[in-house]
Amino acid sequence: MGFRGWAARAFVALLGVMSLTGAGLGQSVRDTDPTSLQTVFVFGGRYYSEYIENGLNPFKPAYENNYFVGAGYQRFLPGDWHQWRLGLEVGLAARFGDTTSAEMWAGGVARFDGIVLGNVRISPAITLGISAESGPVGVETVHAQEVPGGGDPALLFYMGPEINLSWADNPDLEVFWRIQHRSGAWNTLGNMRDGANATAVGMRWKF
């Protein structure tokens, strides 16, 4: 089974787990979350030379000597749908190591706030959009050279799956782990199959 089939099955399974968990635990969310419409966040991470799925275990991938630090802003629509929330995200990051460049991305974000275990809320989320960069980093250069005719990673699709943790006594602050992923989506953009992948941790403030 290829990555697309694996990803589709994993996503369906995640939706099922979220629905079941939210049905039993969702009643605590409104008591501990002010359902803020805006957030700002800072985060940083390290690039690795493998495909995105290898970063699901952050201790597994072959890391490069390339890093990034960035910040972003999110704006959510009012209300929710069974603890789901939808919004928009924009972000900017500096990338450094073997080379130096900048990345900017924008896209839609979906977030599920229905998993509460005691004093801790676990909120999976994903951002999907477009990413532009001023220059390639690490294995991104290799990916551009390995396709017939050469690839151009300047403008690619963006995906940022993440897990957020927040606490009932301080719901406006959370920490998160995210995969920072750029991809041509099987040569759809820039004649690129894959771009660059990094694992990252950060902090987010809601207001």
Secondary structure, DSSP 8 states (H G I E B T S, - for coil): --HHHHHHHHHHHHHHHHHHHHHHHGGGHHHH----SEEEEEEEEEEESS-GGGGSSTTSS-EEEEEEEEEEEEEE-SS-BTTEEEEEEEEEEEEESSS-EEEEEEEEEEEE--EEETTEEEEEEEEEEEEEESS--THHHHHHHSSTT---TTEEEEEEEEEEEEETTEEEEEEEEEEEEEE-TTTTSTT-S--EEEEEEEEEEE-
